[in-house]
C-alpha cells in the first residue's frame, strides 16, 4: 500500500498560501454542518515516526473551531489503562455527536508496536486487527465518520530526520523516533499488513506522503474534507461492503418466527419456579456464603482481578434485594453499584455501550450493574425505542464487548431473575399497600405487564444469542427470594474461585 504514496511530491510556499485558506474555510463550514448532523468525526493520526504527526495535529487544531474538538494522545499506557480492557481508554475518548476527536495514536498503536518487536505473532496481530475492524464498523454504523491517516516516510528520509534532530532542539521530538528508525523494515512490514487488512469501505486508510510538510498538510486537509463531505451526506445506516452474515440472517429469521409464534416454549418456561428454602436453611447457607464472598473479594483485590456483575429481570423480581445480599458481604471500598435508568443527553450523544464502558472497574474491584446494556435488546426493542436493524445488530456488538472483558480477565456474571406472572402481580399489589414500598410501583410497571409475552420473546432471543460458553447467562428461579439469593451467591462464589484458580475449574462446588 505504501507504493500509493506520491513520493517526492512537494508544494511551493505560494501554492500552500493559495490552498491553505480554502482548506481552513471548508473545515469550518463542514464543522458547522456536523454540529446539527447527529454524527461525529474521529481522526486517527498514525504512521512512521518522524513524519511530523505532531505538527499535523497542531495544524488541525488551527483549522477547526477548537470548541468542538478534543485531541487525545495514545503513546504511553498509564497504570489506570493497563488495569482495564484495552479498548476502555478509547471508548472514554469517543466524541459526542456533533463534535470531533483527534486521536494522536489509536487502537492501532499497541498491536503494531507489539508485532514489530515480536511480542505477538502474526495470528495474534490478525486477531487484534479483526477486533479493530469490528470496532470501526460498530462506530461507523452509529454515525461516526472515521478518517484514518497514515503518514509515510522512506527509510532514507527518516534517517536524515533522525540525524537532523540530533543536532537541533528536541522540542516536540517523538521519544520513539530513534527506536523505530533502527527497526524501520520490520515496522514497515507489519504496518503494511495492518493497513491492508483494515482498509475498508466504511473506514478507508489515506496514505499521506510526509517528506514535504506543506504537501503533507494540504493532503491531510483534502482527505479530511473528502471524508466529511461523504460522511455527512451518507445514510445513518451505511451500506455494508459484504453480504449479510449468516448469523444476522439467522437472527432475523428467528425474530420473525418468534413474532409469529409468541406462544412457543421459551428458555424461561424451563425454569422450576417451585424451588424454595426454609428460613432455617436460608439463614445457615447465606451466612457461610457471605463470609466466603467476603474473603474471595479480598483475594480478587490482592490478585488484581476485576469482576462485573449484571442484574436483569422482571419488575419486582428481586434484583435490588439480591444485590444488597452481595454488597453486604463485600467491603464497601471494593465495589460500585451502577443503577441504569433512561440515558442522559450526554449518554444519548454517544454509542449506547459508551456509558457501560465508562464504569468497567480497575484491577481488584467489582462493578455491579442494576440493569445494563441488555436494555437495547429488551425495553428498547419491545417499546420501539430502537429500530429492528439497531437492536438486531446489538447481539453481536454485546458479544464483542463481553469478549473484550473476559479476554482481559474480568470475571463476568449475568443474571436474569425470573418470576411467574402471578407472583409479579402479587408483589405489585403488596407494594401498593406498603407505604415503604409504594415508590417502587409506577403506572409504567403495570403497563409493562401488558406486554409480558413480548418481553418473554425478547428475553428468549437475548439468552439464545448472548449466552456463550465464556459469557453464560444464569437464569435464577426467583419466586422464592431466599432461594434466588442463595443461587446468586453460590454462582458468584464459584465463578470468583474459578477466576482466581482456573486450574480447579472442574471443582464446581463451594463448601457452604
N, C-alpha and C positions, 0 to 999 in steps of 0.2 A: 504493500500500500504506500510505502514512503516514496516510491518512484513517482506517485501522483503529485508530489510537492514540486512546485515550479522552482527548482534550484537555480540560484543566481539572479532571480528577479529582483529589481530594485525600483525605487521611486526617487525622483529629484525632489529638492525642497519645494520647488514651485508646484509640482504635481501634488505633493502632500498638502500644501496650503490650499490648493483648489478643492481637493476631495474631502479633507477632514471636516470643514464646517458643514458640508452636506450630510456626512455620516452623523455628526452631532445632532443636526436638526431631525433626521429620521429617527434616531434613538428617542428623542424627547416626544415626537409625535406617536411613535409606537407604544411608548410607555404610557402615554395618556389613554390610548385605546385599551391597553392591558388593564388599567385600573377598573374599568367597568365591564371587562370581558368575562369575569368568573374564572379566569385562567391565571397561571403564574409561569415564571421563567426560571429555569435552573441552567446556569452557565458553568460548565466544567472546564477548568484550565489545567491541562496536563501536558506532559511531553518531556523532551530531552532537557536535562539540566543545563543552564547557561543560555537558554533561548530567550531570556527576558520576560518570563511569565509574570514576574512581579511588576515590571513596567507596564505590561498589558493590563493587569488588574488596576493599577493606578489610572490608566487611560480610561477604562470602563467607568470608573467612579467619577471621572470628569464628564464623560459623555452622557451618563444617566443623571436624572434628578435623584440624588442620593437619599432623599427622604424615604424612598420605597425600595432601597437596595441594601442588602446585608452581604458582607463579604466574610467568608469562613475559610480559615486556613487549616488544612489537614496534612501535617507532616510529622508531628511528634506526638505520639499517642500518650495521653495522660493516664494516670492511675485510675481515675474515675471512669475513663472509657474502657480500659482493659478489664474492668470488673463486670462489664455488661456485654451482651451480644454485639458483634462487630458493627452492624447497621444502626445500632442505637444512636450513635452520635450524628449520623447523617439525618435520621428522622427528626432530631432536635433542630436541625438547620434548614429544613424544608421551608420554602416561602409560603406565606399566606396568599390566598387568591388576590390577584391584582398587584403582586409585588415580585421582586427579583432576588434570587440568591446567586452570588458568585462563589463557586467552590474552587478555591486555590488548593489543588489536590482534591481527591474524591474517593469514592468507593473502589476506584481502580488502583490507588496508590499502593496499599499494603500487598495485595496479591502479586502485583508486578515486581515490587521490590523483593518479596519472598521468593518468587520464581527465579528472578535474576541472580540471586545469591544462593540458590539451591536449597532454600529452606522448605520448599514444597516442590513436588514433581509435576509433570505435565498434566496428569489426570486430576490432581488436586487444583491446579490452576484452572483447568477447564470447568471443574465443578463450581469454582468461585465465579467464573465468568458467566456461567449459566444462571447463577443466582442474581448476578448483576443485571443480566438481560431481563429476568423476571421482574426485578425491582423497577427497571426503567419502563417496562411495559405497563406495570401497575400504575406508576406515576403519570405516564402519558395518558392512559385511559381516564385518569381522574382530572385531567385538564392541565397538566404541567407541560410546558414547551421546553424540551431538553436540547441544549446546544452544547455539543461536545467538541472541544478544540484541542487538537494535538499539535504541539509545536516541535518542528523538526529542524535539526541541525546536522550537517555532515560531521563525521568524526574529526576531520581536519579543522573545521571551523570551531568546533567545541574545544579542541586542544589549543587553538590560538587564543580563545577567550580565557581559558584557564591560565595561560601564561600572562596575559594582559592583566587579569585580576590579581595575580601575584605581585604586580608592580604598582598597582594603584590602590586606592581606598577599598576596603572590604564592605563599604556601606551597601546593604541590601544584597550582598553576595549569598547565594544559597550554600548552606553548610554541607550539602550533598554533592556539590559540583565536582570536587576532586575525586571523591569515591566513585561516582558514576562514570567519570571520564576514563578511569582505569579499566572499567568493565563495559565500555561502550558497546562492543559487539554482542555481548551476552544480553544486555539490556535491550538493544535494538531488536534482537531476535524474539525475545519474549513479548515485547511491546507490539511488534507486527502481528504476532499470532492473536494477541488480545484484541487489537483493533479489528482484525479480520472477522473474529468470531462475534463481536458485539456491534458491528456496523449494520444497523437495522434500518428499515424504512421509517420506523417511528422515532428512532434516536440515532441518526447517522453521525459518523465522525467527519470532521473537517480538518484536513491536514494543512497546517499553516507553515510555509517556509519562512524561517525566522532569521535568516542571515542578515537581511536588511531591515532594521527596525521600522522604518517608515512603511515599507511594503507589508511587513508583518502586521502592523496596527490597522492599516486600511483593509487587509484581508480579513482580519478579525471582525472589523465593523461590518463588512459586506456579508460575512457568514451569519452574524447575529441578526442583522436586518432581514436577511432572506428567511431564516428560520422563524423569526417572529411574525413576519408578514404571512407566511404559510400557516403557522400555528394559530394565528388569530382568526383566520378565515375557515379553518377546518371544523368539522363537526366535533362536539364534545366527546363522542364515542368514535375514535378513529377506526378506519377500516384495517383489519388485520392483514398482514402480508403473507399469512398462511391460511390454509383451510381450517375451519373449526375443528378443534381436537375431538378425538373420540370420547374423551371424558366429558367435555362440555356438552356434546350431543347427547350422551347418556343421561347427564343431569337433567337436560331439558325434557327428554323422553319420560324420565321418572316423575318429574314435576307434572307433566301432562297426565300421566297415568294416575297420580295421586289426586289430582284435581277432579278427575272423572270418577274416582272410586274412593271417596272420602271415608267410606265405612270399612275399608280394608284393615287387616291386622297391622298394628304398628309396634315398634320396639317397646312402647310404654305398656302395651297390653300384656307383655310377658312378665311384668314386674309383679311379684307377690306382695300385695299391699296388706295382707293379713299378718305379716311378721310383726312381732311386738316383744317387749321386755317388761318384766315386773319391776316395780320400784326398787326392790332389793337387788335384783340382778344389775339394774342400771347403775345404782349407787356404787356397787362394787367395781364394775368394769370401768366406769368413767373416771374414777379416782386414779386407778392404775394407768389408764391410757393417757390422762393429762400429765401425770408425772413422767411417763415415758416421752411424751411430746416435748415437755419442758427440756429434758436432757438432750433430745435429738436436735432441737432448735439451737441449743448452745453448741452442740457438736458441729452442726452445719456452719455456724458462725466461725468456729475455730478453723474449720476446713476451707473457709472462703467459698462456700457453696450457697447459691441462692435458690429460692423457691417461689413459684407463682401458683396461687390457688384461685380458681374461677368458680363462682357460685351462680347457677341459673336455676330456674324452677318456676312453678306456678305461683301466682299471687297467693299469699298466705300459706306458702309451702313450708315455711320454717327456715328460710335462708338466714335471717338475722340471728335467730336463736342458735343455729348451728355454728355460725361464725363466732358468736360470743363464747361458746364452749371451747373453741380453738384458741381464741385470743386470751382467754383466762389462763391457759396453760403456758403461753409464750411470754417471755419477758417483753414488756412494752417497748423497750429500746430496739427490739429486733424486727418489728413488723409494722406495716401500714395497711389500713383498710381503705380501699378506694371505692366509694359508692358512685355508681354510674347512673346519671339521670339524662334528661334531654341535653344534647350538646349545646354549648355556649356559642356565641357568634365567632369567637376565636377558633373554637374547635370545628365549626362548620366551614371555616376558611381553609381547612386542611383535609387531607385524605382521612377517612373515618378511623383508620388504625393509628393515626398520629397521637391521639390523646392516650392511647394504651401503651404505645412505645415509651411515652414520657415517664411512666411510672414503673418501668421494669427496675427491680431492685438491684443495688450493687452487691458485690460478693459478700455473702454472710448474712443476708437479710431476706425478709419474706414480704411479698405483696399479695394481699387478698382482694380480689375484685368482687364486689357485690353487684352482680350483673356485669356484662363485659362486651367484647367485640361481637359476640353472637347476636346482639341486638339487630345487626344488619340482616341476618337471615331469619330472625324471629319477628319482633314487633315491626321493624321497618318493612319486612316482606308482607306480613299479614295486613298491616294498616295502610299499606300503599305509600309509605314514606320513601321507599326505594323502588325503582323500576325493576322489572324482571331481569333485564340484562345486567343491572348493578348487583342485585343480590345473588344471581346465579354465578357470576364470576368471583363472588366473595368466598365461596367454598375453597377455591384454590389459593386465594390471597391469604385466607386464615391459615390454611395448612402450611403455606410457605412461612408465615410469621411464626407459627409454633415450632416449625423445624429449626428456625434460627435460634429459638430459645433452648430447645433440648440439645442442639449441637454445641451450644456454649456451655452446657452442663446444668442448665436450670432444671430443677425438679418441678414438673408441671402437673397439676391436678385439675380435672374438670368434673364438676358435679352438677347433675341435673336432679333436683329434688322433686319427686313425683308424688302427687296425692290424687285421690279419686275426686271426681266432680262433686259427689255428695259430701265428702269430707271438706272440700274447699267451701261449699255452701254453709256447712255447719260453722266453720271458723269465721266466715264473713259475718254471720248472724251474731256470733259471740263477740266479735269486735264492735259491732254496733251497740251492744248492750253495756260494754265495759268502758267507762269514762277514760281509763288509762290507755285504751287501745283504739278509741274512736278515730284518732288522727290517722290510723293505718288503713282505713277503709274509705274509698272515694267512689264517686259515680263511675269513674273510668274503670275501676276494678269490676264493677257489676257489668259494665258494657263489654269488657274483655271476656267475661264468662260466656256471653252470647256467641263468641267466635271460638269456642273451645275446640271444635273439630278442625277449624283452620289452623289453630296453633298446634294441635296434635299432629297434623300432617307436616307442618313446618319443622317440628321437633324431630319427627322421624327422619326427614331429609337431612337435617343438621347432623344427627348421630351417624346416619349412613355414610355421609361424605366427609366427616371430620373426626371420626373415631378411628385412629390408626394404631398400629402396633406400638408406636412410640408416644402417641398422644391420645390415649383412650379416654372415652367418657366413662364415668361411674354413674349409673342410674340408681338413685337412692330411693328405697321404699320409705316414703315419708308420712304415711297415715298415722303411724305411731312416732311421735317426735323423739322419744327416748331411743327407739331402735335406729332412727335416722342419724342421730348424733353419734351413736356408737359406731355405726357403719362408716361414717365420715372420718372419725378419729382413727379407727383402725386402718383405713385406707391411707391416710396421711402418714401414720407411723411406719407402716410397711414401706411406703414409697420413699420416705426420707432415709430409712435404713438402707434401702437398695441403692439410693443415690450415694450414700456415704461408703457403702461396702458392696459395690457391684458384683464382686466375685461370689457373693452369697445370694444371688438373685433367686436361686431355686428355693430358698427358705422363705416361704410366703407367710409364715405365721409370726406374730409378735406375742411374747409372753404377756398375758394380762392377769 
